[in-house]
């Protein structure tokens, strides 16, 4: 939405469990494709510095995400965190 939408075709974005501030665990992930989500990544840093589009973002996230301990709050966005506790399922319980 920033820089790649010269025609202003994108009105907004719904983000689900997006690591807006990166994840402190990204550097430990085995798949190299997840390492760019590190908080120190230049693209993550650049997006955090440019808050121009944040007002058009709706961020939906769980109260706790084991992969994104920093959370998915995006300053200036409509942040909708699930308040109800979720029953753990799968291998992580």
PyMOL Python script that loads the backbone (N, CA, C, O; Angstrom):
from pymol import cmd

cmd.read_pdbstr("""\
ATOM      1  N   UNK A   1       0.812  -1.182   0.000  1.00  0.00           N
ATOM      2  CA  UNK A   1       0.000   0.000   0.000  1.00  0.00           C
ATOM      3  C   UNK A   1       0.859   1.251   0.000  1.00  0.00           C
ATOM      4  O   UNK A   1       0.376   2.342  -0.301  1.00  0.00           O
ATOM      5  N   UNK A   2       2.108   1.099   0.331  1.00  0.00           N
ATOM      6  CA  UNK A   2       3.023   2.245   0.333  1.00  0.00           C
ATOM      7  C   UNK A   2       3.994   2.081  -0.832  1.00  0.00           C
ATOM      8  O   UNK A   2       4.763   1.122  -0.882  1.00  0.00           O
ATOM      9  N   UNK A   3       3.951   3.011  -1.752  1.00  0.00           N
ATOM     10  CA  UNK A   3       4.926   3.023  -2.832  1.00  0.00           C
ATOM     11  C   UNK A   3       4.608   2.131  -4.024  1.00  0.00           C
ATOM     12  O   UNK A   3       5.077   2.408  -5.127  1.00  0.00           O
ATOM     13  N   UNK A   4       3.836   1.082  -3.841  1.00  0.00           N
ATOM     14  CA  UNK A   4       3.560   0.169  -4.953  1.00  0.00           C
ATOM     15  C   UNK A   4       2.152   0.335  -5.500  1.00  0.00           C
ATOM     16  O   UNK A   4       1.761  -0.392  -6.414  1.00  0.00           O
ATOM     17  N   UNK A   5       1.390   1.265  -4.969  1.00  0.00           N
ATOM     18  CA  UNK A   5       0.010   1.461  -5.393  1.00  0.00           C
ATOM     19  C   UNK A   5      -0.172   2.881  -5.911  1.00  0.00           C
ATOM     20  O   UNK A   5      -0.940   3.663  -5.351  1.00  0.00           O
ATOM     21  N   UNK A   6       0.537   3.205  -6.983  1.00  0.00           N
ATOM     22  CA  UNK A   6       0.526   4.558  -7.532  1.00  0.00           C
ATOM     23  C   UNK A   6      -0.867   5.002  -7.962  1.00  0.00           C
ATOM     24  O   UNK A   6      -1.170   6.195  -7.934  1.00  0.00           O
ATOM     25  N   UNK A   7      -1.719   4.055  -8.363  1.00  0.00           N
ATOM     26  CA  UNK A   7      -3.071   4.390  -8.817  1.00  0.00           C
ATOM     27  C   UNK A   7      -4.083   4.411  -7.681  1.00  0.00           C
ATOM     28  O   UNK A   7      -5.273   4.611  -7.925  1.00  0.00           O
ATOM     29  N   UNK A   8      -3.640   4.210  -6.456  1.00  0.00           N
ATOM     30  CA  UNK A   8      -4.501   4.182  -5.264  1.00  0.00           C
ATOM     31  C   UNK A   8      -5.667   3.211  -5.437  1.00  0.00           C
ATOM     32  O   UNK A   8      -6.813   3.540  -5.131  1.00  0.00           O
ATOM     33  N   UNK A   9      -5.363   2.024  -5.925  1.00  0.00           N
ATOM     34  CA  UNK A   9      -6.399   0.999  -6.117  1.00  0.00           C
ATOM     35  C   UNK A   9      -6.713   0.253  -4.825  1.00  0.00           C
ATOM     36  O   UNK A   9      -7.779  -0.351  -4.709  1.00  0.00           O
ATOM     37  N   UNK A  10      -5.810   0.286  -3.858  1.00  0.00           N
ATOM     38  CA  UNK A  10      -6.012  -0.436  -2.608  1.00  0.00           C
ATOM     39  C   UNK A  10      -6.606   0.523  -1.581  1.00  0.00           C
ATOM     40  O   UNK A  10      -5.988   1.524  -1.220  1.00  0.00           O
ATOM     41  N   UNK A  11      -7.818   0.204  -1.114  1.00  0.00           N
ATOM     42  CA  UNK A  11      -8.510   1.071  -0.159  1.00  0.00           C
ATOM     43  C   UNK A  11      -8.128   0.759   1.279  1.00  0.00           C
ATOM     44  O   UNK A  11      -8.181   1.639   2.138  1.00  0.00           O
ATOM     45  N   UNK A  12      -7.746  -0.480   1.550  1.00  0.00           N
ATOM     46  CA  UNK A  12      -7.408  -0.865   2.911  1.00  0.00           C
ATOM     47  C   UNK A  12      -6.900  -2.290   2.945  1.00  0.00           C
ATOM     48  O   UNK A  12      -6.791  -2.958   1.916  1.00  0.00           O
ATOM     49  N   UNK A  13      -6.588  -2.745   4.160  1.00  0.00           N
ATOM     50  CA  UNK A  13      -6.048  -4.085   4.303  1.00  0.00           C
ATOM     51  C   UNK A  13      -6.527  -4.682   5.619  1.00  0.00           C
ATOM     52  O   UNK A  13      -6.586  -4.000   6.642  1.00  0.00           O
ATOM     53  N   UNK A  14      -6.866  -5.957   5.577  1.00  0.00           N
ATOM     54  CA  UNK A  14      -7.164  -6.711   6.781  1.00  0.00           C
ATOM     55  C   UNK A  14      -5.978  -7.634   7.007  1.00  0.00           C
ATOM     56  O   UNK A  14      -5.667  -8.474   6.163  1.00  0.00           O
ATOM     57  N   UNK A  15      -5.318  -7.477   8.145  1.00  0.00           N
ATOM     58  CA  UNK A  15      -4.143  -8.278   8.471  1.00  0.00           C
ATOM     59  C   UNK A  15      -4.500  -9.217   9.615  1.00  0.00           C
ATOM     60  O   UNK A  15      -5.036  -8.781  10.635  1.00  0.00           O
ATOM     61  N   UNK A  16      -4.209 -10.489   9.453  1.00  0.00           N
ATOM     62  CA  UNK A  16      -4.492 -11.480  10.487  1.00  0.00           C
ATOM     63  C   UNK A  16      -3.173 -12.015  11.035  1.00  0.00           C
ATOM     64  O   UNK A  16      -2.383 -12.613  10.304  1.00  0.00           O
ATOM     65  N   UNK A  17      -2.943 -11.795  12.324  1.00  0.00           N
ATOM     66  CA  UNK A  17      -1.735 -12.254  13.009  1.00  0.00           C
ATOM     67  C   UNK A  17      -0.462 -11.804  12.273  1.00  0.00           C
ATOM     68  O   UNK A  17       0.470 -12.589  12.097  1.00  0.00           O
ATOM     69  N   UNK A  18      -0.437 -10.552  11.855  1.00  0.00           N
ATOM     70  CA  UNK A  18       0.723 -10.017  11.135  1.00  0.00           C
ATOM     71  C   UNK A  18       1.758  -9.484  12.124  1.00  0.00           C
ATOM     72  O   UNK A  18       1.407  -8.738  13.039  1.00  0.00           O
ATOM     73  N   UNK A  19       3.015  -9.852  11.956  1.00  0.00           N
ATOM     74  CA  UNK A  19       4.065  -9.380  12.860  1.00  0.00           C
ATOM     75  C   UNK A  19       4.558  -7.985  12.464  1.00  0.00           C
ATOM     76  O   UNK A  19       5.657  -7.844  11.926  1.00  0.00           O
ATOM     77  N   UNK A  20       3.741  -6.948  12.732  1.00  0.00           N
ATOM     78  CA  UNK A  20       4.091  -5.598  12.296  1.00  0.00           C
ATOM     79  C   UNK A  20       5.435  -5.134  12.845  1.00  0.00           C
ATOM     80  O   UNK A  20       6.166  -4.419  12.160  1.00  0.00           O
ATOM     81  N   UNK A  21       5.763  -5.520  14.041  1.00  0.00           N
ATOM     82  CA  UNK A  21       7.047  -5.130  14.629  1.00  0.00           C
ATOM     83  C   UNK A  21       8.089  -6.226  14.510  1.00  0.00           C
ATOM     84  O   UNK A  21       9.155  -6.146  15.120  1.00  0.00           O
ATOM     85  N   UNK A  22       7.785  -7.240  13.735  1.00  0.00           N
ATOM     86  CA  UNK A  22       8.698  -8.361  13.588  1.00  0.00           C
ATOM     87  C   UNK A  22       8.531  -9.346  14.731  1.00  0.00           C
ATOM     88  O   UNK A  22       7.689  -9.163  15.610  1.00  0.00           O
ATOM     89  N   UNK A  23       9.325 -10.367  14.708  1.00  0.00           N
ATOM     90  CA  UNK A  23       9.288 -11.382  15.754  1.00  0.00           C
ATOM     91  C   UNK A  23      10.712 -11.659  16.241  1.00  0.00           C
ATOM     92  O   UNK A  23      11.632 -11.856  15.448  1.00  0.00           O
ATOM     93  N   UNK A  24      10.864 -11.667  17.553  1.00  0.00           N
ATOM     94  CA  UNK A  24      12.193 -11.946  18.106  1.00  0.00           C
ATOM     95  C   UNK A  24      12.628 -13.380  17.834  1.00  0.00           C
ATOM     96  O   UNK A  24      13.807 -13.708  17.970  1.00  0.00           O
ATOM     97  N   UNK A  25      11.683 -14.235  17.453  1.00  0.00           N
ATOM     98  CA  UNK A  25      12.016 -15.631  17.153  1.00  0.00           C
ATOM     99  C   UNK A  25      12.423 -15.852  15.699  1.00  0.00           C
ATOM    100  O   UNK A  25      12.908 -16.932  15.363  1.00  0.00           O
ATOM    101  N   UNK A  26      12.240 -14.870  14.838  1.00  0.00           N
ATOM    102  CA  UNK A  26      12.489 -15.051  13.404  1.00  0.00           C
ATOM    103  C   UNK A  26      13.914 -15.516  13.110  1.00  0.00           C
ATOM    104  O   UNK A  26      14.124 -16.337  12.217  1.00  0.00           O
ATOM    105  N   UNK A  27      14.871 -15.011  13.832  1.00  0.00           N
ATOM    106  CA  UNK A  27      16.275 -15.380  13.555  1.00  0.00           C
ATOM    107  C   UNK A  27      16.566 -16.837  13.893  1.00  0.00           C
ATOM    108  O   UNK A  27      17.566 -17.395  13.440  1.00  0.00           O
ATOM    109  N   UNK A  28      15.691 -17.455  14.691  1.00  0.00           N
ATOM    110  CA  UNK A  28      15.897 -18.856  15.068  1.00  0.00           C
ATOM    111  C   UNK A  28      15.121 -19.842  14.196  1.00  0.00           C
ATOM    112  O   UNK A  28      15.292 -21.055  14.323  1.00  0.00           O
ATOM    113  N   UNK A  29      14.277 -19.326  13.317  1.00  0.00           N
ATOM    114  CA  UNK A  29      13.458 -20.197  12.476  1.00  0.00           C
ATOM    115  C   UNK A  29      14.326 -20.926  11.457  1.00  0.00           C
ATOM    116  O   UNK A  29      15.227 -20.337  10.860  1.00  0.00           O
ATOM    117  N   UNK A  30      14.049 -22.198  11.267  1.00  0.00           N
ATOM    118  CA  UNK A  30      14.840 -22.981  10.315  1.00  0.00           C
ATOM    119  C   UNK A  30      14.592 -22.571   8.867  1.00  0.00           C
ATOM    120  O   UNK A  30      15.555 -22.421   8.115  1.00  0.00           O
ATOM    121  N   UNK A  31      13.339 -22.383   8.443  1.00  0.00           N
ATOM    122  CA  UNK A  31      13.155 -21.983   7.049  1.00  0.00           C
ATOM    123  C   UNK A  31      13.671 -20.556   6.816  1.00  0.00           C
ATOM    124  O   UNK A  31      13.233 -19.628   7.496  1.00  0.00           O
ATOM    125  N   UNK A  32      14.575 -20.376   5.888  1.00  0.00           N
ATOM    126  CA  UNK A  32      15.113 -19.041   5.614  1.00  0.00           C
ATOM    127  C   UNK A  32      14.027 -18.039   5.219  1.00  0.00           C
ATOM    128  O   UNK A  32      14.216 -16.833   5.378  1.00  0.00           O
ATOM    129  N   UNK A  33      12.910 -18.516   4.713  1.00  0.00           N
ATOM    130  CA  UNK A  33      11.835 -17.619   4.284  1.00  0.00           C
ATOM    131  C   UNK A  33      11.196 -16.871   5.458  1.00  0.00           C
ATOM    132  O   UNK A  33      10.509 -15.873   5.240  1.00  0.00           O
ATOM    133  N   UNK A  34      11.404 -17.330   6.698  1.00  0.00           N
ATOM    134  CA  UNK A  34      10.829 -16.669   7.871  1.00  0.00           C
ATOM    135  C   UNK A  34      11.778 -15.663   8.511  1.00  0.00           C
ATOM    136  O   UNK A  34      11.349 -14.849   9.329  1.00  0.00           O
ATOM    137  N   UNK A  35      13.035 -15.703   8.163  1.00  0.00           N
ATOM    138  CA  UNK A  35      14.019 -14.813   8.783  1.00  0.00           C
ATOM    139  C   UNK A  35      13.794 -13.327   8.484  1.00  0.00           C
ATOM    140  O   UNK A  35      14.154 -12.492   9.313  1.00  0.00           O
ATOM    141  N   UNK A  36      13.214 -12.964   7.333  1.00  0.00           N
ATOM    142  CA  UNK A  36      12.939 -11.529   7.103  1.00  0.00           C
ATOM    143  C   UNK A  36      11.942 -10.919   8.096  1.00  0.00           C
ATOM    144  O   UNK A  36      11.778  -9.699   8.125  1.00  0.00           O
ATOM    145  N   UNK A  37      11.285 -11.736   8.897  1.00  0.00           N
ATOM    146  CA  UNK A  37      10.351 -11.214   9.890  1.00  0.00           C
ATOM    147  C   UNK A  37      11.050 -10.796  11.184  1.00  0.00           C
ATOM    148  O   UNK A  37      10.381 -10.464  12.162  1.00  0.00           O
ATOM    149  N   UNK A  38      12.368 -10.808  11.204  1.00  0.00           N
ATOM    150  CA  UNK A  38      13.122 -10.348  12.375  1.00  0.00           C
ATOM    151  C   UNK A  38      12.869  -8.853  12.568  1.00  0.00           C
ATOM    152  O   UNK A  38      12.762  -8.105  11.595  1.00  0.00           O
ATOM    153  N   UNK A  39      12.775  -8.426  13.816  1.00  0.00           N
ATOM    154  CA  UNK A  39      12.510  -7.015  14.121  1.00  0.00           C
ATOM    155  C   UNK A  39      13.580  -6.094  13.546  1.00  0.00           C
ATOM    156  O   UNK A  39      13.303  -4.928  13.266  1.00  0.00           O
ATOM    157  N   UNK A  40      14.782  -6.594  13.370  1.00  0.00           N
ATOM    158  CA  UNK A  40      15.884  -5.779  12.849  1.00  0.00           C
ATOM    159  C   UNK A  40      15.926  -5.722  11.315  1.00  0.00           C
ATOM    160  O   UNK A  40      16.770  -5.027  10.749  1.00  0.00           O
ATOM    161  N   UNK A  41      15.034  -6.441  10.644  1.00  0.00           N
ATOM    162  CA  UNK A  41      15.022  -6.456   9.185  1.00  0.00           C
ATOM    163  C   UNK A  41      14.735  -5.053   8.648  1.00  0.00           C
ATOM    164  O   UNK A  41      13.872  -4.350   9.174  1.00  0.00           O
ATOM    165  N   UNK A  42      15.448  -4.652   7.614  1.00  0.00           N
ATOM    166  CA  UNK A  42      15.317  -3.295   7.069  1.00  0.00           C
ATOM    167  C   UNK A  42      13.906  -2.990   6.575  1.00  0.00           C
ATOM    168  O   UNK A  42      13.448  -1.854   6.695  1.00  0.00           O
ATOM    169  N   UNK A  43      13.213  -3.978   6.022  1.00  0.00           N
ATOM    170  CA  UNK A  43      11.862  -3.742   5.516  1.00  0.00           C
ATOM    171  C   UNK A  43      10.864  -3.566   6.663  1.00  0.00           C
ATOM    172  O   UNK A  43       9.976  -2.717   6.585  1.00  0.00           O
ATOM    173  N   UNK A  44      11.002  -4.357   7.717  1.00  0.00           N
ATOM    174  CA  UNK A  44      10.152  -4.210   8.899  1.00  0.00           C
ATOM    175  C   UNK A  44      10.381  -2.831   9.521  1.00  0.00           C
ATOM    176  O   UNK A  44       9.428  -2.143   9.885  1.00  0.00           O
ATOM    177  N   UNK A  45      11.634  -2.439   9.639  1.00  0.00           N
ATOM    178  CA  UNK A  45      11.983  -1.130  10.206  1.00  0.00           C
ATOM    179  C   UNK A  45      11.403  -0.005   9.362  1.00  0.00           C
ATOM    180  O   UNK A  45      10.848   0.953   9.898  1.00  0.00           O
ATOM    181  N   UNK A  46      11.530  -0.116   8.047  1.00  0.00           N
ATOM    182  CA  UNK A  46      11.009   0.911   7.141  1.00  0.00           C
ATOM    183  C   UNK A  46       9.490   1.032   7.257  1.00  0.00           C
ATOM    184  O   UNK A  46       8.950   2.138   7.282  1.00  0.00           O
ATOM    185  N   UNK A  47       8.808  -0.101   7.327  1.00  0.00           N
ATOM    186  CA  UNK A  47       7.345  -0.066   7.447  1.00  0.00           C
ATOM    187  C   UNK A  47       6.919   0.563   8.774  1.00  0.00           C
ATOM    188  O   UNK A  47       5.911   1.269   8.823  1.00  0.00           O
ATOM    189  N   UNK A  48       7.666   0.319   9.840  1.00  0.00           N
ATOM    190  CA  UNK A  48       7.341   0.918  11.138  1.00  0.00           C
ATOM    191  C   UNK A  48       7.588   2.422  11.149  1.00  0.00           C
ATOM    192  O   UNK A  48       6.917   3.156  11.874  1.00  0.00           O
ATOM    193  N   UNK A  49       8.528   2.876  10.363  1.00  0.00           N
ATOM    194  CA  UNK A  49       8.818   4.312  10.300  1.00  0.00           C
ATOM    195  C   UNK A  49       7.799   5.056   9.438  1.00  0.00           C
ATOM    196  O   UNK A  49       7.521   6.229   9.691  1.00  0.00           O
ATOM    197  N   UNK A  50       7.242   4.397   8.430  1.00  0.00           N
ATOM    198  CA  UNK A  50       6.274   5.018   7.532  1.00  0.00           C
ATOM    199  C   UNK A  50       4.869   4.584   7.944  1.00  0.00           C
ATOM    200  O   UNK A  50       4.406   3.507   7.567  1.00  0.00           O
ATOM    201  N   UNK A  51       4.202   5.424   8.715  1.00  0.00           N
ATOM    202  CA  UNK A  51       2.879   5.069   9.251  1.00  0.00           C
ATOM    203  C   UNK A  51       1.738   5.658   8.421  1.00  0.00           C
ATOM    204  O   UNK A  51       0.590   5.665   8.865  1.00  0.00           O
ATOM    205  N   UNK A  52       2.043   6.143   7.238  1.00  0.00           N
ATOM    206  CA  UNK A  52       1.065   6.801   6.370  1.00  0.00           C
ATOM    207  C   UNK A  52      -0.182   5.946   6.115  1.00  0.00           C
ATOM    208  O   UNK A  52      -1.295   6.471   6.125  1.00  0.00           O
ATOM    209  N   UNK A  53      -0.017   4.666   5.892  1.00  0.00           N
ATOM    210  CA  UNK A  53      -1.141   3.792   5.540  1.00  0.00           C
ATOM    211  C   UNK A  53      -1.795   3.127   6.745  1.00  0.00           C
ATOM    212  O   UNK A  53      -2.801   2.434   6.588  1.00  0.00           O
ATOM    213  N   UNK A  54      -1.256   3.318   7.931  1.00  0.00           N
ATOM    214  CA  UNK A  54      -1.757   2.589   9.096  1.00  0.00           C
ATOM    215  C   UNK A  54      -3.244   2.808   9.356  1.00  0.00           C
ATOM    216  O   UNK A  54      -3.917   1.899   9.841  1.00  0.00           O
ATOM    217  N   UNK A  55      -3.769   3.980   9.049  1.00  0.00           N
ATOM    218  CA  UNK A  55      -5.182   4.262   9.276  1.00  0.00           C
ATOM    219  C   UNK A  55      -6.116   3.433   8.417  1.00  0.00           C
ATOM    220  O   UNK A  55      -7.317   3.376   8.685  1.00  0.00           O
ATOM    221  N   UNK A  56      -5.582   2.788   7.387  1.00  0.00           N
ATOM    222  CA  UNK A  56      -6.415   1.966   6.496  1.00  0.00           C
ATOM    223  C   UNK A  56      -6.256   0.472   6.782  1.00  0.00           C
ATOM    224  O   UNK A  56      -6.765  -0.362   6.033  1.00  0.00           O
ATOM    225  N   UNK A  57      -5.554   0.135   7.858  1.00  0.00           N
ATOM    226  CA  UNK A  57      -5.296  -1.264   8.201  1.00  0.00           C
ATOM    227  C   UNK A  57      -6.166  -1.689   9.376  1.00  0.00           C
ATOM    228  O   UNK A  57      -6.292  -0.967  10.365  1.00  0.00           O
ATOM    229  N   UNK A  58      -6.761  -2.865   9.254  1.00  0.00           N
ATOM    230  CA  UNK A  58      -7.454  -3.508  10.370  1.00  0.00           C
ATOM    231  C   UNK A  58      -6.622  -4.724  10.743  1.00  0.00           C
ATOM    232  O   UNK A  58      -6.462  -5.640   9.936  1.00  0.00           O
ATOM    233  N   UNK A  59      -6.094  -4.740  11.950  1.00  0.00           N
ATOM    234  CA  UNK A  59      -5.243  -5.837  12.411  1.00  0.00           C
ATOM    235  C   UNK A  59      -6.026  -6.714  13.385  1.00  0.00           C
ATOM    236  O   UNK A  59      -6.486  -6.243  14.425  1.00  0.00           O
ATOM    237  N   UNK A  60      -6.169  -7.977  13.043  1.00  0.00           N
ATOM    238  CA  UNK A  60      -6.892  -8.942  13.867  1.00  0.00           C
ATOM    239  C   UNK A  60      -5.884  -9.948  14.401  1.00  0.00           C
ATOM    240  O   UNK A  60      -5.099 -10.512  13.639  1.00  0.00           O
ATOM    241  N   UNK A  61      -5.905 -10.174  15.714  1.00  0.00           N
ATOM    242  CA  UNK A  61      -4.899 -11.055  16.294  1.00  0.00           C
ATOM    243  C   UNK A  61      -5.405 -11.691  17.577  1.00  0.00           C
ATOM    244  O   UNK A  61      -6.342 -11.198  18.206  1.00  0.00           O
ATOM    245  N   UNK A  62      -4.778 -12.778  17.948  1.00  0.00           N
ATOM    246  CA  UNK A  62      -5.104 -13.471  19.191  1.00  0.00           C
ATOM    247  C   UNK A  62      -4.466 -12.740  20.361  1.00  0.00           C
ATOM    248  O   UNK A  62      -3.522 -11.970  20.187  1.00  0.00           O
ATOM    249  N   UNK A  63      -4.984 -12.986  21.538  1.00  0.00           N
ATOM    250  CA  UNK A  63      -4.430 -12.361  22.738  1.00  0.00           C
ATOM    251  C   UNK A  63      -2.972 -12.769  22.928  1.00  0.00           C
ATOM    252  O   UNK A  63      -2.155 -11.971  23.387  1.00  0.00           O
ATOM    253  N   UNK A  64      -2.649 -14.004  22.577  1.00  0.00           N
ATOM    254  CA  UNK A  64      -1.282 -14.502  22.686  1.00  0.00           C
ATOM    255  C   UNK A  64      -0.943 -15.301  21.438  1.00  0.00           C
ATOM    256  O   UNK A  64      -1.728 -16.141  20.998  1.00  0.00           O
ATOM    257  N   UNK A  65       0.210 -15.040  20.878  1.00  0.00           N
ATOM    258  CA  UNK A  65       0.691 -15.784  19.708  1.00  0.00           C
ATOM    259  C   UNK A  65       2.115 -16.233  20.022  1.00  0.00           C
ATOM    260  O   UNK A  65       3.004 -15.393  20.160  1.00  0.00           O
ATOM    261  N   UNK A  66       2.349 -17.537  20.137  1.00  0.00           N
ATOM    262  CA  UNK A  66       3.685 -18.003  20.512  1.00  0.00           C
ATOM    263  C   UNK A  66       4.767 -17.687  19.479  1.00  0.00           C
ATOM    264  O   UNK A  66       5.953 -17.723  19.805  1.00  0.00           O
ATOM    265  N   UNK A  67       4.384 -17.382  18.254  1.00  0.00           N
ATOM    266  CA  UNK A  67       5.368 -17.078  17.217  1.00  0.00           C
ATOM    267  C   UNK A  67       5.672 -15.586  17.129  1.00  0.00           C
ATOM    268  O   UNK A  67       6.704 -15.184  16.592  1.00  0.00           O
ATOM    269  N   UNK A  68       4.761 -14.769  17.664  1.00  0.00           N
ATOM    270  CA  UNK A  68       4.944 -13.317  17.631  1.00  0.00           C
ATOM    271  C   UNK A  68       4.742 -12.782  19.050  1.00  0.00           C
ATOM    272  O   UNK A  68       3.701 -12.193  19.343  1.00  0.00           O
ATOM    273  N   UNK A  69       5.724 -12.981  19.931  1.00  0.00           N
ATOM    274  CA  UNK A  69       5.546 -12.553  21.316  1.00  0.00           C
ATOM    275  C   UNK A  69       5.369 -11.041  21.465  1.00  0.00           C
ATOM    276  O   UNK A  69       4.821 -10.575  22.464  1.00  0.00           O
ATOM    277  N   UNK A  70       5.827 -10.283  20.482  1.00  0.00           N
ATOM    278  CA  UNK A  70       5.686  -8.827  20.528  1.00  0.00           C
ATOM    279  C   UNK A  70       4.266  -8.384  20.221  1.00  0.00           C
ATOM    280  O   UNK A  70       3.893  -7.246  20.506  1.00  0.00           O
ATOM    281  N   UNK A  71       3.468  -9.280  19.637  1.00  0.00           N
ATOM    282  CA  UNK A  71       2.086  -8.961  19.299  1.00  0.00           C
ATOM    283  C   UNK A  71       1.934  -8.453  17.880  1.00  0.00           C
ATOM    284  O   UNK A  71       2.908  -8.329  17.137  1.00  0.00           O
ATOM    285  N   UNK A  72       0.695  -8.162  17.517  1.00  0.00           N
ATOM    286  CA  UNK A  72       0.362  -7.733  16.158  1.00  0.00           C
ATOM    287  C   UNK A  72      -0.302  -6.364  16.130  1.00  0.00           C
ATOM    288  O   UNK A  72      -1.024  -6.045  15.185  1.00  0.00           O
ATOM    289  N   UNK A  73      -0.068  -5.563  17.141  1.00  0.00           N
ATOM    290  CA  UNK A  73      -0.631  -4.216  17.181  1.00  0.00           C
ATOM    291  C   UNK A  73       0.127  -3.334  16.199  1.00  0.00           C
ATOM    292  O   UNK A  73       1.357  -3.347  16.146  1.00  0.00           O
ATOM    293  N   UNK A  74      -0.635  -2.567  15.423  1.00  0.00           N
ATOM    294  CA  UNK A  74      -0.055  -1.622  14.480  1.00  0.00           C
ATOM    295  C   UNK A  74      -0.516  -0.229  14.891  1.00  0.00           C
ATOM    296  O   UNK A  74      -1.706   0.065  14.779  1.00  0.00           O
ATOM    297  N   UNK A  75       0.379   0.645  15.363  1.00  0.00           N
ATOM    298  CA  UNK A  75      -0.026   1.978  15.813  1.00  0.00           C
ATOM    299  C   UNK A  75      -0.781   2.746  14.720  1.00  0.00           C
ATOM    300  O   UNK A  75      -0.329   2.835  13.579  1.00  0.00           O
ATOM    301  N   UNK A  76      -1.926   3.292  15.092  1.00  0.00           N
ATOM    302  CA  UNK A  76      -2.728   4.054  14.142  1.00  0.00           C
ATOM    303  C   UNK A  76      -3.721   3.208  13.358  1.00  0.00           C
ATOM    304  O   UNK A  76      -4.564   3.747  12.642  1.00  0.00           O
ATOM    305  N   UNK A  77      -3.631   1.903  13.485  1.00  0.00           N
ATOM    306  CA  UNK A  77      -4.544   0.992  12.796  1.00  0.00           C
ATOM    307  C   UNK A  77      -5.710   0.638  13.712  1.00  0.00           C
ATOM    308  O   UNK A  77      -5.674   0.907  14.913  1.00  0.00           O
ATOM    309  N   UNK A  78      -6.735   0.035  13.136  1.00  0.00           N
ATOM    310  CA  UNK A  78      -7.822  -0.497  13.959  1.00  0.00           C
ATOM    311  C   UNK A  78      -7.359  -1.871  14.431  1.00  0.00           C
ATOM    312  O   UNK A  78      -7.352  -2.828  13.657  1.00  0.00           O
ATOM    313  N   UNK A  79      -6.976  -1.967  15.688  1.00  0.00           N
ATOM    314  CA  UNK A  79      -6.432  -3.194  16.261  1.00  0.00           C
ATOM    315  C   UNK A  79      -7.533  -3.944  17.004  1.00  0.00           C
ATOM    316  O   UNK A  79      -8.158  -3.414  17.924  1.00  0.00           O
ATOM    317  N   UNK A  80      -7.756  -5.187  16.584  1.00  0.00           N
ATOM    318  CA  UNK A  80      -8.817  -5.989  17.173  1.00  0.00           C
ATOM    319  C   UNK A  80      -8.233  -7.284  17.718  1.00  0.00           C
ATOM    320  O   UNK A  80      -8.128  -8.283  17.007  1.00  0.00           O
ATOM    321  N   UNK A  81      -7.858  -7.250  18.983  1.00  0.00           N
ATOM    322  CA  UNK A  81      -7.311  -8.432  19.630  1.00  0.00           C
ATOM    323  C   UNK A  81      -8.421  -9.261  20.234  1.00  0.00           C
ATOM    324  O   UNK A  81      -9.338  -8.719  20.851  1.00  0.00           O
ATOM    325  N   UNK A  82      -8.351 -10.563  20.066  1.00  0.00           N
ATOM    326  CA  UNK A  82      -9.335 -11.467  20.655  1.00  0.00           C
ATOM    327  C   UNK A  82      -9.152 -11.454  22.163  1.00  0.00           C
ATOM    328  O   UNK A  82      -8.057 -11.718  22.660  1.00  0.00           O
ATOM    329  N   UNK A  83     -10.205 -11.151  22.887  1.00  0.00           N
ATOM    330  CA  UNK A  83     -10.124 -11.063  24.338  1.00  0.00           C
ATOM    331  C   UNK A  83     -10.430 -12.378  25.032  1.00  0.00           C
ATOM    332  O   UNK A  83      -9.995 -12.604  26.161  1.00  0.00           O
ATOM    333  N   UNK A  84     -11.171 -13.238  24.370  1.00  0.00           N
ATOM    334  CA  UNK A  84     -11.548 -14.512  24.990  1.00  0.00           C
ATOM    335  C   UNK A  84     -10.356 -15.451  24.983  1.00  0.00           C
ATOM    336  O   UNK A  84      -9.644 -15.541  23.983  1.00  0.00           O
ATOM    337  N   UNK A  85     -10.130 -16.150  26.084  1.00  0.00           N
ATOM    338  CA  UNK A  85      -9.038 -17.124  26.087  1.00  0.00           C
ATOM    339  C   UNK A  85      -9.352 -18.277  25.131  1.00  0.00           C
ATOM    340  O   UNK A  85     -10.493 -18.728  25.033  1.00  0.00           O
ATOM    341  N   UNK A  86      -8.358 -18.724  24.457  1.00  0.00           N
ATOM    342  CA  UNK A  86      -8.534 -19.815  23.504  1.00  0.00           C
ATOM    343  C   UNK A  86      -7.983 -21.096  24.109  1.00  0.00           C
ATOM    344  O   UNK A  86      -6.935 -21.090  24.755  1.00  0.00           O
ATOM    345  N   UNK A  87      -8.683 -22.168  23.899  1.00  0.00           N
ATOM    346  CA  UNK A  87      -8.223 -23.473  24.369  1.00  0.00           C
ATOM    347  C   UNK A  87      -7.083 -23.925  23.461  1.00  0.00           C
ATOM    348  O   UNK A  87      -7.259 -23.965  22.243  1.00  0.00           O
ATOM    349  N   UNK A  88      -5.936 -24.261  24.006  1.00  0.00           N
ATOM    350  CA  UNK A  88      -4.817 -24.717  23.156  1.00  0.00           C
ATOM    351  C   UNK A  88      -5.194 -25.999  22.419  1.00  0.00           C
ATOM    352  O   UNK A  88      -5.795 -26.908  22.991  1.00  0.00           O
ATOM    353  N   UNK A  89      -4.837 -26.052  21.163  1.00  0.00           N
ATOM    354  CA  UNK A  89      -5.073 -27.238  20.353  1.00  0.00           C
ATOM    355  C   UNK A  89      -3.795 -27.582  19.598  1.00  0.00           C
ATOM    356  O   UNK A  89      -2.887 -26.756  19.498  1.00  0.00           O
ATOM    357  N   UNK A  90      -3.726 -28.768  19.081  1.00  0.00           N
ATOM    358  CA  UNK A  90      -2.580 -29.156  18.273  1.00  0.00           C
ATOM    359  C   UNK A  90      -1.380 -29.549  19.102  1.00  0.00           C
ATOM    360  O   UNK A  90      -1.506 -29.876  20.282  1.00  0.00           O
ATOM    361  N   UNK A  91      -0.215 -29.516  18.481  1.00  0.00           N
ATOM    362  CA  UNK A  91       1.002 -29.979  19.136  1.00  0.00           C
ATOM    363  C   UNK A  91       1.472 -29.084  20.264  1.00  0.00           C
ATOM    364  O   UNK A  91       2.216 -29.536  21.134  1.00  0.00           O
ATOM    365  N   UNK A  92       1.055 -27.820  20.274  1.00  0.00           N
ATOM    366  CA  UNK A  92       1.562 -26.876  21.254  1.00  0.00           C
ATOM    367  C   UNK A  92       0.878 -26.928  22.603  1.00  0.00           C
ATOM    368  O   UNK A  92       1.249 -26.170  23.499  1.00  0.00           O
ATOM    369  N   UNK A  93      -0.109 -27.794  22.782  1.00  0.00           N
ATOM    370  CA  UNK A  93      -0.826 -27.784  24.068  1.00  0.00           C
ATOM    371  C   UNK A  93      -0.119 -28.534  25.142  1.00  0.00           C
ATOM    372  O   UNK A  93      -0.608 -28.605  26.269  1.00  0.00           O
TER     373      UNK A  93
END
""", "prot")
cmd.dss("prot")
cmd.show_as("cartoon", "prot")
cmd.util.cbc("prot")
cmd.orient("prot")
